[in-house]
Amino acid sequence: MSFFKIETDRSKYPQRDAEGKMQIDLDSGKYVKLWQGPNHPGVTGNMSIELTLAGDEIVEAKTHVGYLHRGFEKLIERRLFIQGMQTSIRMCVAEPDSNEYVYCACVEELSGIEIPEMAKWIRTLILEMARLQALLRVVPGQGGTFALGVGVQWGVYMRELILDRFEELTGARIYHMFMTPGGVRGLLPEGFKKRMEENLKEIDRFIDRIDNLMYNNAVFKKRSIDVAVIPPSWIDKYGIVGPVARSAGFKRDVRKDYPYLAYDQLDFEPKVMNHSDIYNRSRTRWHDLITTVDLIRQIMAKMPEKGVFKAETPNVLHWQIPRGETYVRSEASRGEYGLYMVTDGSDKPRRINLRGPSYNNAIAVLEDLLVGANIADVAAIMVSLQTCPPEIER
Amino acid sequence: MENLIEKLKNIFEIKDAVIQRPDLCFATAKKEQTISLITHLRDYEGFSHFVLLSVVDWIEDKQFQLTYFLNNPTQKYDVAIRCIIDREEATMTSAHHLWKQIATYQRELKEMYGIEFPGSPRLNESFILEGWDNIPPMRRDFDTKKYAEETFFPRERPATNDPAEYMKSKLYPDE
């Protein structure tokens, strides 16, 4: 039995016209306009959704962004390649290391620079640590949308442990900039692997507890199973990637499909499910958490102890890149995360354009997925798509 | 990849094909054939995943370069189709009927570059900017610094170093 009954008689509800547009007469007194966000605990950052409700059922949803536009892509067009680093990483707050990687990889590819083996392993480690800290927030965060706050508190603590390791390795907790065009800035500190292993053991226990707390919880299951189902036909039609696509039965993972850095030397299999509702999308991410912990262990066991960590690069103040263009992708915790870079022979990029999964998820997918949903489920649906507004309005 | 380019050349007028990586190639199509080409790639060549629609402002040539990135998830490679349009009368055929997310890209490009996509849904609704009355801000001739100085009141700022000079003194002190 569902907590929220959706009326099956649709005759009282607005109908779509021949162009598929919802016919809504706000003056009829049947509907309510409600803005969820930008200041609302249930929205994932600075965006808002304009909802039209009939009772507590959503009949139309429109996403509005623009609350944190900082013009990063424009700013980078006026920066040297090395100066673009610290601007580009801020395009995604939740997982900035993916920005570091795609930006560095574009610069290196267009300059014809091959990075050393050691740098590949350290970059892989950083990307997996970044995925881990992002998942430690979003996996229990799904419970938080159903007022299950305990897991969120645990997750915050676990994430802090990984941020401690980031601070030890890079000197920074959020924006690390440990990657640099040509490689990385240094080797792992003495005893880093031992301390990381201690943290991973704690996270192992957390993963088991989350399994009990969320996925065997009657309220969580009732609120998430068969809610906001994404049919397989939507995956390509809407450009859905990452865990959302995998939960619908599509084995899409950039690390496997287009192996980069040291991923081809690691043994892992991304979890694929066959019914993309809130429960399975969250469950897919929970499995990703297990995979990521395992990958960090594999990386630490397989990576060389010492070696050259940065290739020779031109003088960064006079670094000019010949005219060219490329697109480099990586797998962030949300899915395919890519950067299109165009160079024109000068010392600054002509154009960079970020492609983040939230661009599709938060607008095209969310607007259609919310129609017919209950008002109480909006926050849960957003979190299940892992929307991240900063990567929409770069 | 070469086979695909040769195959497409038999049907469409394609030039400047560049194989950037074994899994990525760029090619330029004629403006009037671009949407037919990407429809063909979607329907007959397995490019079911639309990755990105981007634009590059070649102001010196008075041209915009639209770039449509398509991905073939089975063969695991990408094709980027470039389309050159006139910068002064920037209009392009809409592709919103092919993939759902394209309408969002086109709405953004209308706002940020002033490119028209007739028929695209909600094209004229503001996307990121609200009440913008200047030239589209991502165009190369829009000067962000000048705009900020003219629009916002002057503020006292702490003394700063010129980034280039500061970096030079730190990184290359002998130069």
Interface residues (C-beta under 8 A of the other chain):
Chain A: V65 G66 H69 G71 E73 K74 L75 E77 R78 L80 I82 Q83 E109 D236 K237 Y238 G239 V241 F250 R252 D257 Y258 N315 V316 L317 G324 E325 T326 Y327 R329 E336 G338 Y340 V342 R350 R351 N353 R355 Y359 N360 I363 A364 V365 D368 E393
Chain B: Q20 R21 D23 L24 F26 S48 H49 F50 V51 L52 S54 V55 V56 D57 T67 F69 P73 K76 D78 A80 W99 K100 Q101 A103 T104 S126 F127 I128 L129 E130 P137 M138 R140 F142 T144 P163 A164 M167 K168 L171 Y172 E175
